Amino acid sequence: MVIYGVALLSICMLLGVFFGELLGKIVGVDSNIGGVGIAMLLLIFLSNYLIKKGKLNKPSESGIAFWSSMYIPIVVAMAAKQNVVAAVKAGPLALIAGVSAVVVSFALVPLLSKIGKNENQNELDTYQNETAAAYDEAK
């Protein structure tokens, strides 16, 4: 299963790197600008397009889902490392902004977890009641 979808991932990565380098040259920077992000977007759009057209079989869909789930955290971790290095070199203001963003995010978790809680709780209660009833009938 894992090997399926690697060709599509590779094509998207190569195109993303190409367009990122091209964008860097257009802007006048000797660097890849957004190549990995472009590759991720291409992977999402192409895989959805192929699924809608029925040109992607189930093993390939599973393989692409696997590689997508592996790809995004790795890219985020790489970007985060670069951002931390840049922030430390930039001085205390960048560090203060980063720590503030994390503190605000943690503070918003309880508030955001309450959104939609009633709907999900009702569905969970219904499922638990049905499961308990089926279990009692099986006894």
Phi and psi in degrees as a GROMACS rama.xvg file:
@    title "Ramachandran Plot"
@    xaxis  label "Phi"
@    yaxis  label "Psi"
@TYPE xy
-64.8252  -32.5205  VAL-2
-73.5114  -23.6186  ILE-3
-67.159  139.277  TYR-4
90.9055  -7.37261  GLY-5
-67.7498  -34.7096  VAL-6
-63.7395  -45.1713  ALA-7
-63.9079  -41.8015  LEU-8
-61.3357  -42.7513  LEU-9
-64.7486  -43.9786  SER-10
-61.3441  -44.4673  ILE-11
-63.7696  -40.2587  CYS-12
-65.4959  -44.6002  MET-13
-62.6203  -43.7808  LEU-14
-64.5747  -40.3582  LEU-15
-62.908  -43.203  GLY-16
-64.9078  -42.2811  VAL-17
-60.1162  -50.323  PHE-18
-69.3116  -31.7647  PHE-19
-65.2572  -42.865  GLY-20
-64.6667  -42.299  GLU-21
-61.7515  -43.8609  LEU-22
-62.8839  -39.0031  LEU-23
-61.9575  -41.8632  GLY-24
-67.4123  -38.8774  LYS-25
-63.1612  -41.7775  ILE-26
-75.1832  -22.5592  VAL-27
97.1288  19.5528  GLY-28
-109.753  136.855  VAL-29
-87.6023  63.9742  ASP-30
-159.048  165.142  SER-31
-85.1309  122.045  ASN-32
-109.583  106.362  ILE-33
73.1196  18.4863  GLY-34
-60.7692  -41.5909  GLY-35
-69.764  -38.9853  VAL-36
-63.9906  -40.9933  GLY-37
-62.0028  -42.2135  ILE-38
-62.2929  -41.1907  ALA-39
-63.8443  -44.0962  MET-40
-64.0261  -41.8437  LEU-41
-60.3531  -42.3717  LEU-42
-61.2367  -43.8979  LEU-43
-63.7552  -50.2715  ILE-44
-66.7586  -43.7079  PHE-45
-67.171  -42.2393  LEU-46
-65.9026  -41.6294  SER-47
-63.7867  -41.5199  ASN-48
-61.2159  -47.1895  TYR-49
-66.6306  -34.8894  LEU-50
-66.8079  -44.8923  ILE-51
-63.0772  -35.4981  LYS-52
-81.7385  -5.79584  LYS-53
74.5501  21.8615  GLY-54
-96.9187  2.51127  LYS-55
-120.05  120.478  LEU-56
-79.8094  169.838  ASN-57
-60.7776  -43.9315  LYS-58
-60.9725  -37.3845  PRO-59
-67.1113  -39.4923  SER-60
-60.7122  -43.4159  GLU-61
-65.2404  -40.9571  SER-62
-63.9214  -42.1712  GLY-63
-66.4997  -39.3593  ILE-64
-62.2677  -40.6888  ALA-65
-62.7867  -50.1964  PHE-66
-67.1064  -33.5603  TRP-67
-64.2432  -42.0989  SER-68
-69.5671  -26.0616  SER-69
-82.5412  -35.7491  MET-70
-69.3268  -47.8194  TYR-71
-63.8891  -49.0892  ILE-72
-62.4595  -35.0107  PRO-73
-65.6414  -44.5783  ILE-74
-64.7688  -41.5774  VAL-75
-63.3484  -41.4794  VAL-76
-64.4757  -40.9252  ALA-77
-64.1291  -43.5594  MET-78
-66.5786  -38.8908  ALA-79
-63.9321  -40.1478  ALA-80
-62.0486  -44.9319  LYS-81
-63.606  -39.547  GLN-82
-66.1751  -37.894  ASN-83
-66.4895  -44.1896  VAL-84
-60.6116  -45.1488  VAL-85
-64.0152  -39.2343  ALA-86
-66.6085  -41.3319  ALA-87
-64.5041  -39.108  VAL-88
-72.0162  -28.6988  LYS-89
-75.4857  -26.8349  ALA-90
121.589  -174.7  GLY-91
-70.5376  -26.3781  PRO-92
-63.3714  -42.2093  LEU-93
-65.0834  -39.3105  ALA-94
-66.3923  -41.0497  LEU-95
-63.5654  -42.6414  ILE-96
-63.4869  -42.1212  ALA-97
-65.105  -45.3607  GLY-98
-65.1297  -39.5004  VAL-99
-62.1984  -42.6989  SER-100
-62.0128  -40.1212  ALA-101
-66.9319  -43.6367  VAL-102
-62.505  -44.7981  VAL-103
-62.9991  -41.3587  VAL-104
-61.5602  -45.1524  SER-105
-63.2854  -37.7343  PHE-106
-67.2033  -29.4114  ALA-107
-83.877  -11.5773  LEU-108
-58.311  -49.9066  VAL-109
-60.4934  -38.9091  PRO-110
-65.1719  -46.7686  LEU-111
-68.8739  -28.825  LEU-112
-71.0063  -19.7757  SER-113
-79.2546  -19.8138  LYS-114
-68.5806  124.746  ILE-115
76.4155  9.18565  GLY-116
-67.4666  -38.174  LYS-117
-63.3604  -42.9272  ASN-118
-64.1949  -46.6724  GLU-119
-66.4474  -36.8714  ASN-120
-66.5398  -39.6623  GLN-121
-63.4592  -42.918  ASN-122
-63.7245  -40.5862  GLU-123
-65.5452  -43.3991  LEU-124
-61.6717  -43.6482  ASP-125
-60.9708  -45.8317  THR-126
-62.0192  -43.6108  TYR-127
-65.8436  -39.9027  GLN-128
-64.9534  -43.0761  ASN-129
-64.5814  -41.0565  GLU-130
-65.4743  -42.3778  THR-131
-64.6845  -40.2957  ALA-132
-64.4958  -42.4476  ALA-133
-65.6225  -36.5067  ALA-134
-66.8591  -42.7086  TYR-135
-64.8625  -37.7529  ASP-136
-67.8473  -32.1912  GLU-137
-70.7898  -25.684  ALA-138
